[in-house]
Amino acid sequence: MAKHWADFQYEIYLNGMTGAVPRLPTDLTQLEELAERRLGPGPVGYVAGSAGDGSTARANRAALDRRRIVPRMLRDVHRRDLSVEVLGRPLPAPLALAPVGVLSIMHPDAEPAAARAAAAQGVPYILSSASSTPMEQVAEAMGDAERWFQLYWPKDREVARSFLERARAAGYSALFVTLDTPLLSWRPRDLDQAYLPFLHGVGTANYFSDPAFRAGLAKPVHEDPNAAVMHFVGMFSDPAKTWPDLAFLRENWDGPIVLKGVLHPDDARMAADAGMDGVVVSNHGGRQVAGSVAAADALPRVVEAAGDRLTVLFDSGVRTGDDVFKALALGARAVLLGRPYAYGLGLDGQAGVEHVIRCLLAELDLTLALSGHSSPATPGPDDLVEHPG
């Protein structure tokens, strides 16, 4: 029988019989404020901050809040199964942890702690190219659990090729290519603190451990770390990339390839024409283009354009179980969760990340059931109404 994620609430209530209460809030929207109080302004600003005045991050939330669920009654929901298939992989729920770089700024256990939490709950972990731990160490922390690799596509083809070879060898089964960061956006929270971890060699672990990257250095990293950082900065992203360049990825990666950052339906069609397997409808959580369309507002048109040619995933603004329900109803196959698990990591390490995953999926399970659904496959546009902003 499928796992009922909602049982987590009874576990909490039963623990309460001994006077124990959860170490972190079960309302995940409270985590950001808690992180702001407990963690340093540089790290919190880096995770919580957005492009420009934050209008895109606010729009992401508004687009989800504007859509309201219409529950249906007297449907048999006593047995529920949240499992889905994504990119040919069976998952216990329509959720993966989004790639978030430089996690060592949040907690010393960094990416391995988040990866172990994902593995413990059966949820895929997407490792960022900009992780503060080499991809092989993160893979080792996960055992044989499902893991995917996110590529920031560097200027240096040999470094890109090396990353893909290393990721495949370390058991990462799908490739997520972030397209919306050919340049770093104007981020006032980071600028006001003059805070960019990469310049201190944080978030560069995959590069500094890479043979193709090191081949481009005059001296070993430890002998001239500043030169290594500047070499990294010079190649990190490439604003010259265009659609024909995707052929390089297909030649060098034999698993599913998903393009992250798609908001326009024509881009979804071009992704399908280029032989890609999926897209993530995402505006990078509002971190790249100030004034951008909200991800949830872009989702229905991308789903329509993708048809049955692409797996459509969603991120940007997801904070609660009902947010996940709404994304599913709008046509997403699954969602990626970002900031909340980073806050959970910062506040309570691996246990904090597991708390976030279990709270989100318990709330999704209950929201589905209480709205008349026993599977993530059944919610559709008719289960939502949209209120004008």
ABEGO torsion letter per residue (X at the ends): XBBBAAAAAAAAAAAAAAGBBBABBABAAAAAAAAAAABBAAAAAAAABBBEAGAAAAAAAAAAAABBBBBBBGBBAABBBABBBBGGBBBABBBBBBBBBGAAAABAAEAAAAAAAAAAAGBBBBBBAABABBAAAAAAAAEABBBBBBBBBBABAAAAAAAAAAAAAAGBABBBBBAABABBBBBAAAAAAGBBAAAAGBGAAAAAABAAAAAABABBAAABAAAAAAAAAAAABBAABBAAAAAAAAAABABBBBBBGBABAAAAAAAAAAGBABBBBBAGGGAABBGBBBAAAAAAAAAAAAEAABBBBBBGGBABAAAAAAAAAAGBABBBBBAAAAAAAAAAEAAAAAAAAAAAAAAAAAAAAAAGBABAAABBAAABBBBBX
